Amino acid sequence: MEYDPDDETLTLGTGRISPVPGGAWEFRVGGVRMLELWFGRRTAAAGAEDLDGLEAVRPRAWPQEWTSELLELITVLALLDGLRPRQEGLADGPQITADDLRAAGVLPVPAAARRPASVLDHQEEGPDGQFALL
């Protein structure tokens, strides 16, 4: 996998994807470039010592689904990169404290909100007495 920032082109073997914005290519989480991580996990050599069980099973050729996944990932990373200026601006805004949340009635969290919802707790009934799932 190679990236040409001048052409905004991502090269994968003989395949090329363009345009790939520089922000999508450089997008990192925990210091790890996400496109390289995605590519590495899909193209790890079958039978590698660090792969066990089903992880060791790999397709012989590049599946069409991977192309679709890669295009979606590039799109999401480019959109996330576009949000970074707004995200960084949030740090300069007002800080909300636990006291603020208590004053707004958000805290403490009600006991009913701490357990999973259940249709069995719902008392409404539909025609012929069955529960109505809305």
N, C-alpha and C positions, 0 to 999 in steps of 0.2 A: 504494500500500500504506500503510495507516494502522493504528495500534494504539491501542486504548482500554484503559489499565491498570485502570480502575475496573470495566469489564465483562469484562476479559480477552478482548477481541474483536479479531480481525484482520480488517480490511476490505480487500478486493481488488475495486475497481470496485463492482459491485452484489452481489458475494458476501461472505459473512461466515463466519468460522470461530471457534468458541468452544467450550470455553474454551482459551485459549492462555496458559499461565502466563507471568508477567512474566520469569522466568528464561530461558525459551525465546526470548522476544522480545529480551531484552538480551544474549543469548549472543554474545560476540565472539571472534574469533580475529585476532590482530594488529591490534586496534583496529577491525576491520570486523564489523558486525552480520551474522550469517550468514543470517538470513531475508531481509534486504534484498539481500544479494549473490545469493542463490538466485533471488529474484524478478527482479532486474535482468538477470541472465543469460538468463532465459527470455523476458523481454518486451522486450528491446532491439529497436528498430524495424528492420524488414527494410529492407535497402538502406542502412543507416547507413554512413557513411564508414569507420568503424573496423572493420567486419565484412567478411571476405573469404570467398570460396568457400562451402562448406556452412554456415558460421556465419551467413551472410546469409539463409539459407532459414529462414523462421519460419512456424508455422501461423497461419491467419487467425483462429481462435477458440481459446479456452482448452481444451486437450485434457483428457480425464478422467484421463489418466496423471499430469498435473501436479498435480491435486488429491490423488491418492494419494501422490505424491512429497512434496508439501507437508505432508500429515498425518504421514507417516513422519518427515520432518525435524523437525517440531514435537515429536514424541514423543521422538526421539533427543536433541534439544537440551534438553528438559525433564529427561530422565534424566541427561544429562551435568551439567546445572546442579545437580541433586540430589547429585551426587558431589563437588562442589567442596569442601565442608567436609572430607571425608575426604582429598581430594587435598592440600589445604592443610596438613592434619595430617601428611602424609608428610614435609614439609620439616623438621618438628621431630623426626623419628625419627632412628635411627642412620644415619650415612653409611657406605656400603659403598665401600671403596677397591679399587684394582687389586690391592694386596697381599692383601686379604681374599679376592678371587676366585682368586688364585694358590694361596693356602693351602687353599681349598676344592676345588681341582682343576678349576675352571672355565676358568682361563687357564693356559697359552696354549691357544688353540683348536686342536684336532687338525687336521692337514692334510686328512683325509678329510671333515671337516665344512665345509671351505671351498669345496668344489666341489659342483656340483649332483648330486643323487642320480640314479642310473641303474639301470634294470632289468637292464642288461647286466652290472653288477657283482654282481648277485645270483646266487649259485651254486645255490640250491635249484631242483629240477626237479619238475614235476608228472607226471601220467600220460603215457606215451608220449614223455617227454623234453622237453616244452615247459616254458618258464619259468612258474612260478606267480606271478601278480601278486596280492599280498595287500594 
